[in-house]
Amino acid sequence: MSQQQPGRAGADGQVVVVTGASGGVGRATARAFGARGAAVALLARGEEGLARAADEVREAGGTALPLNVDVSDHAAVDAAADRVERELGPVSVWVNTAFSTVFAPVTEVKAEEFRRATEVTYLGFVHGTLAALRHMEPRDTGTIVQVGSALAYRGVPLQAAYCAAKHAIQGFHESLRCELLHNKSGVRVTMVQLPGLNTPQFTWVKSRLPHNPRPVAPVYQPEVAARGILYAADHPERREHWVGGSTVATLLGDKFAPGLLDRYLAKTGIRGQQTDRERSPAQPDNLWKPADAHHDYGAHGEFDDEASSRSYQLWASHHHGLLAALGTAAATAVAATAVRRALS
């Protein structure tokens, strides 16, 4: 394990905080910022996963400061933010992505489990945002990225705890954005809505399903999400960014035909979120304790064989100016051809 010590702001001048950085999307995002040469503070609960994630940031070319933090504890998040500012420098980007949840029908989720999932997944974002604002607002600069999901708009069966928390984050994001605009603040906040991803959550999530849970198809690799998150951090003037064609289809379907989508999900959503393998009683459970405290799960889950490492929708979203220019050029060429034929 690398013994490199954290220093001040990274080679690109950015100090970035990523919550939930020990696995999945958070880990891929931290590594991607590291590849830019950023100084990255990694906040997570699992010590082994956190340590290895920090190593990956250093190996990619960045500076890493791993901090063992449960984001449901607002005092701990505040203390972590203060330490980042002291050891790395002023935070320029804060990415909220930590979450925990339960896969089960509503009637099989206990009240305390709903509370815990809400405290981590929703209030964890609130705590991170408040900590970031406390440092960013006096400087009148900085960017906060809320990592959301298509499920921030569209609830699906078996994921009530997660969907409810993501819906809450969406409302919180919109309220905060309006307030920042009203205050003409230099602080920016944006949200990234993600598709089904191949992350370790399906290995370590608390589940009461008869079979192992799985992401909703089509499945993307977490690096696709990380690219979307970095782009959002660079372009925070957009209120939100959509990643993946399935996210676009889900959000548009929910907007224009929500009742039809209810019936479709009622028919396909239960089986479509489970594999053919029966769930083992020994499966890890990270709701109350980190699953990666003594074992590193990495950024990827068990679905590499079907997960895509690219998204044409994401490319198009990031190059809409080029596509518009090409479209204009094509239309001009067609019009010129028509004129020539008419005059010939």
N, C-alpha and C positions, 0 to 999 in steps of 0.2 A: 504494500500500500504506500502511495506517495506520502512523503513527509513535508511537502511544500506547505509553507505557512501562508495564511491570507495576508494580503497587502492592501494598498489603497485601490482606487478605481482601476478597472481593467484597461487593457491596451486601447480599446475603442472608447474609453471614457465613461462607459456605462456601469452603473451598479444596479444589479437586478435581483429582486427577491422572487423566488418561486416557492409556493406552498405545495405540499403533496409531492415533493421532489424526489422521493425515494423510489418511485415506480411509475410505470405507465406514461401518461401524457406529461405529467410534471417532470419526470426524469428525462424524457426526450427533449422537452423544452429547455431544461437547465443545460443539457449537453449542447443544444443548438446555440444558446447564448454564449456558452463557453467557447464554441468554435469561432465566434466573432471576436474573442479576446476579452469578453466582459468579465467583471467580477461578479460572481453569482453566490448569493446566500440561499442555501437550500434548507427549507423548513419541512420537517416530517417527524413521525414518531419512531419508525423502525431504524434502530441503530445500524444494523448490518447493511440494509438497503441504502441508508443515507450515506454511510461511509463509502460504499462502492460508487454511488452516484457522484459524490464529490470527486473521487478519483477520475471518473469519466470526464468531468468538467475540466480538470487539470490536464488530462491526456489530450483533450480537444484543443487546448491552448488558452483556457481561461483560468481565473483565480476562483477558488471555492472556499466558502465558509459554511460548513454543515452545522445546523442547529437543531437539536432535538426538541421539538415543540408540538404540542397538541393544540390545533387551531381553535378548538372549542373553548380554550382557556384564554380569555382576552388579555389578562395580565401577562401571561407568558408571551403572547404575540407582541404586545407593546414592548416588553423587555427585549425580545429578539430584534425588533425594529431599531431600538436604541443601540443595541450592540452592533448591528450592521452599519449604522451611521458612524459609530466610533471607529470601527475596524476597517471598513471598506470605503466609506465616504458617503456623500448624499445619494439617496436612492433615487434613481431616475425612472425605473420601471418596476412595478409590483404586479406579479401574476398570481391570481387566486385560482387554484385548481384542486386543492385537497377536498376529498369527500369520503363518506362511508355510507353504506346503505344496507338494505335487507331485500333479498329476492323472495317474495312470498305473496299470496293473496292477502288483501287488506285484513281479512278476519283472522289471519294467522300471524300477524305482526303485533307484538305486544306494545302497550302504550309507552313503556320506557324505551323501547327500541325506536319507535317513531321520534321520541324526544332526542335520543342520542344521535340519530341520523340527521335530524334538523340542526342540532347544535354544531355538528361537524360541517355538514354540507352547506347549510344556509348561514348560520351565525359565524362559521369559520370565515366565510367571505366578508361578512360584515366586520369582524374583528380585524382582518387583514386590511380592509379598505380604510377603516378608521385609523389604524396605525400608520398607513401610508399617507393619508391626508394630514395627519398631525405634523408630519415632516415636510410634505410637499407644499401645503397651502402657504406657509410663511415665505417660501421661496417663489411661489406662484409659478411652479413648473413641475412636470412629472406626468407619468402615464400609469393608469391602473387598468389592467386587462382582466376582465371577468370571464373565466372559461365556462361556457354554458353548454347547451346541447339542444338538438331539435326537440328534446323532451322538456325544454323550458317553456314551450308553447303547447306541445301535444303530449298528454298523458297516455301511457300504455299500461296494459295489465301487468301485474306482478312487480311493478316498480313504483308503487304509490309513494313510498317514502322519498325516493330519489326525485321523482317528477314534481312532487309538491315543493321540495327544497329548491329545485331549479326554477320553478315558476316564481317562487319567492325572490330568488336572486334577480330574475328578470325585472320584477317590479321595483326592487331596491335600486337596480342599475338605472332604470328610467327616471326614478325620482331624483337620484343623485345627479344624473346628467343635466336634468332641467335646472337644478339649483346651481350647478357650476356655470351653466350658460347664463343664467340670470345674474350671477355675480361677475360675469366676464372674467372668469378665472382662467389662468394659464394652465391649470391642471386638467388633464383629459382623462376620460373614462370610456372604454369601449368594451364590447362583449363579443365573444367568438362562439358560435353555435356549431357543435360538432356532431358527426355521424356515429354509427357503431364502430368501435375500435378494438383492435387486438391488444388488450392490456391485461395485466395480471388480476384485475378486479374479479374476473370470472373464476379465478382459482381461489381467491381468498375472501370473497364476499360472503357474508352470512346468508345462508339460503335454507329454505324449507321446501324446496322443490324436489320432486322425486328423481329428477335427472339434473346433471350439471348445467348451470346456466351458461348462456352464450350471448354474444352481441347480436343485435338485429342486423341481418344482411342488407346490403353489401357491407363487407368489413374492410376497414382501412388500417394501415399501420400507424402507430402513434407519431411517427415522424411526419406524417401528412398533417396531423393536428398541430405539431410543433411549428411547421412552416407557416401555417395559418396564424398561429399565435404571434410569431415574430413579425409577420407582416402587419398584424393588427397593432402591435406595439410601435411600429414605424409609421402607421397611418391611423392614429387614434381619433382623427376627425370624423371618421365613420361611426355611427352609433352602434353598429354591429356588423360582424363579418360571418358569412355562411361558409362552411367547409364541407365539401362532398355533395355529389348530385342527389344522394338520398336525403340529405338535410333540406335541400331546396324543394324536392318533391313533397316531403313531409310537411314543411311549413306552408307551402302553397295549398296542399290538400286540406290542411287544417283550416286555412283561411276561407277557402271557397266551398268545401264540401265536408264540414266537420262531422255531420251525422253519418255520411257514407263511410268516413274513416273510422268512426266508432264501430260500425258493423264489420268492417274489414278486419280491424284489430281484434274484435271479439272472436272472429273466426280463426285468425291466423296467429295472434299474438302470444297465446299460451305455448303452443308447440314450437313456434318459431324462435322462442327464447330459451330452448333447452336442447341439449345434445342427446344422442342416443345412449350415452353412458349413465348408469345409475349413480346418484350422488353418494359419495363415501361419507360415513359418519366421522371419518378422520380428516375431512377437508378443513383447511385453516379457516379462521373466522376473525376478521380484523375490525369488527364493530367496536369492541371495547378495548382490545389490546392489539398492537401492531403485529401483523403476520410476518413482517420482515425484520423482526428484532434480531433474530439469529440466523436468518436465511435470506439471501438476496434473490429476488424474483426478476429483476431487470425491468426493462421497459416493455417488452413483448409478452403477450400471453401465449395461449396454446393453439392459436389459429393462424400461424404463419402460412400454412398451406393454402389458405383462401384469402388472406388479407392483401390488399393492394397497397403498393408503396407510392402510388401517384393518384392524383385527382385532376381530371381535365377541367372540372368545374372550378377548382381552386386556381388553376393556371389562368383560366379565362377571367376570373374575378380579379386577379392581380394584374391583368393586362388588358383591362377593358378599354383603356385609351388607345392602345395599339389596334385592338379589334375594331373599334369605332373608326379609326383612320383607314384601316383596310377596307371596311365596309363602304366608307365614303369614296375611296379610290375605285372600288369595284363598281359602285353605282355610277360614278362619273364616266368610267370607261364604257359601261353599257349605254349610257346616254349619248356619249360621243359617237359610238358605233351606230346607234339609231339615227343620229343626225346625218352622218356620212351617207348612210343608205338612203335616207330620204332625199338628199341632194344629188345622189348619183343617178 
